[in-house]
Amino acid sequence: MNKFKLLALALVLGTTSLFASINPEVSKEEIRKQIVELVQDFQSTIDNQDVKVTFTFSTEGEIVVLKVASSDKDVLSFVRKNLNGKVLQNPGKVNRHYTMPIRIK
């Protein structure tokens, strides 16, 4: 009987800690809004360009830029300098790839 109580207690504690560690899903629109704010904060010499950026989040919530769909070296360096390693208030899931179009003005 004592083993059954101990097993039940361990099961309850295990499941409550599991549900406490799950992060709520952050919408892509919220992530996009935060990224656009990061890009707009910096002055650039780049004329209006639309760029698709593929990125993920590290365990610390930092943006890790994986791919920038542009052949312009200025755009590549601008995006990597201004996004790579920045921390968002509400990052998305770790190791999930996000692809978003961003307009650089």
QUICOR-V290083 format. One record per backbone hydrogen bond with DSSP energy under -1.0 kcal/mol. CO is the residue of the C=O (numbers start at 0). NH is the residue of the N-H. E is the energy in kcal/mol with one decimal. If there is no record, write none. Layout:
# QUICOR-V290083
co:CO nh:NH e:E
co:CO nh:NH e:E
This chain:
# QUICOR-V290083
co:0 nh:4 e:-2.0
co:1 nh:5 e:-2.2
co:2 nh:6 e:-2.4
co:3 nh:7 e:-2.4
co:4 nh:8 e:-2.4
co:5 nh:9 e:-2.3
co:6 nh:10 e:-2.2
co:7 nh:11 e:-2.3
co:8 nh:12 e:-2.5
co:9 nh:13 e:-2.3
co:10 nh:14 e:-2.2
co:11 nh:15 e:-2.1
co:12 nh:16 e:-1.9
co:13 nh:17 e:-1.5
co:14 nh:18 e:-2.2
co:15 nh:19 e:-1.6
co:16 nh:20 e:-1.1
co:26 nh:30 e:-1.8
co:27 nh:31 e:-3.0
co:28 nh:32 e:-2.3
co:29 nh:33 e:-1.8
co:30 nh:34 e:-2.2
co:31 nh:35 e:-2.8
co:32 nh:36 e:-1.8
co:33 nh:37 e:-1.6
co:34 nh:38 e:-2.2
co:35 nh:39 e:-2.4
co:36 nh:40 e:-1.2
co:38 nh:41 e:-1.0
co:48 nh:103 e:-3.1
co:50 nh:101 e:-3.4
co:51 nh:68 e:-2.9
co:52 nh:99 e:-2.4
co:53 nh:65 e:-2.8
co:53 nh:66 e:-2.1
co:54 nh:97 e:-3.1
co:55 nh:63 e:-2.9
co:56 nh:94 e:-1.7
co:57 nh:60 e:-1.6
co:60 nh:87 e:-1.3
co:61 nh:57 e:-2.3
co:62 nh:84 e:-3.3
co:63 nh:55 e:-1.8
co:66 nh:53 e:-3.1
co:67 nh:69 e:-2.0
co:71 nh:75 e:-2.1
co:72 nh:76 e:-2.5
co:73 nh:77 e:-2.2
co:74 nh:78 e:-2.7
co:75 nh:79 e:-2.3
co:76 nh:80 e:-2.5
co:77 nh:81 e:-2.2
co:78 nh:82 e:-2.0
co:82 nh:85 e:-2.0
co:85 nh:62 e:-2.6
co:92 nh:95 e:-1.2
co:97 nh:54 e:-2.7
co:99 nh:52 e:-2.7
co:101 nh:50 e:-2.9
co:103 nh:48 e:-1.9
